[in-house]
Amino acid sequence: MREQSVFDYLTEKLAEQRTIIIESLTKGELLHTEYVKLCGSLRGLEYAEDLIKDLAKRMEESDE
């Protein structure tokens, strides 16, 4: 598996999880504690995606 395809795969899986969480949030049926937990999960997913993008960029630059 190429390095870029690994990054694409991870980014895709993070996006799928984000969609699931957003769907849960938009239903408006969550308890406050569940809402807070899912908001934290979204922040974590965003952080992970940023790390993956940064790593992909660094690897691309090191190949040049």
C-alpha positions as a printed NumPy array, in Angstrom:
array([[  0.   ,   0.   ,   0.   ],
       [  1.442,   3.372,  -1.014],
       [  2.038,   5.922,   1.739],
       [ -0.454,   8.387,   0.297],
       [ -3.158,   5.755,   0.089],
       [ -2.619,   5.019,   3.793],
       [ -3.194,   8.69 ,   4.555],
       [ -6.259,   8.736,   2.323],
       [ -7.637,   5.671,   4.067],
       [ -7.149,   7.155,   7.531],
       [ -8.648,  10.478,   6.506],
       [-11.657,   8.699,   4.999],
       [-12.25 ,   6.681,   8.182],
       [-12.016,   9.818,  10.321],
       [-14.535,  11.551,   8.049],
       [-16.916,   8.594,   8.355],
       [-16.715,   8.735,  12.145],
       [-17.232,  12.513,  12.082],
       [-20.394,  12.036,  10.013],
       [-21.758,   9.495,  12.495],
       [-21.117,  11.85 ,  15.406],
       [-22.627,  14.856,  13.633],
       [-25.748,  12.846,  12.824],
       [-26.085,  11.959,  16.507],
       [-25.646,  15.592,  17.522],
       [-28.18 ,  16.953,  15.05 ],
       [-30.947,  14.653,  16.257],
       [-31.102,  16.713,  19.448],
       [-31.874,  13.693,  21.614],
       [-28.664,  13.547,  23.649],
       [-28.167,  14.099,  27.334],
       [-25.755,  16.905,  28.185],
       [-23.001,  14.455,  29.16 ],
       [-23.352,  12.613,  25.844],
       [-23.268,  15.922,  23.965],
       [-20.083,  16.99 ,  25.734],
       [-18.459,  13.61 ,  25.054],
       [-19.289,  13.738,  21.334],
       [-18.031,  17.311,  21.036],
       [-14.747,  16.144,  22.555],
       [-14.664,  13.266,  20.095],
       [-15.081,  15.714,  17.212],
       [-12.159,  17.751,  18.514],
       [-10.071,  14.586,  18.721],
       [-10.958,  13.584,  15.177],
       [-10.025,  17.04 ,  13.926],
       [ -6.703,  16.863,  15.75 ],
       [ -5.971,  13.408,  14.308],
       [ -6.794,  14.606,  10.796],
       [ -4.497,  17.599,  11.215],
       [ -1.675,  15.296,  12.329],
       [ -2.2  ,  13.009,   9.34 ],
       [ -2.198,  15.94 ,   6.916],
       [  0.954,  17.338,   8.514],
       [  2.717,  13.971,   8.349],
       [  1.701,  13.479,   4.709],
       [  3.039,  16.928,   3.851],
       [  6.309,  16.3  ,   5.667],
       [  6.802,  12.955,   3.929],
       [  6.043,  14.514,   0.548],
       [  8.546,  17.311,   1.188],
       [ 11.224,  14.839,   2.302],
       [ 10.829,  12.922,  -0.98 ],
       [ 11.625,  16.036,  -3.033]])
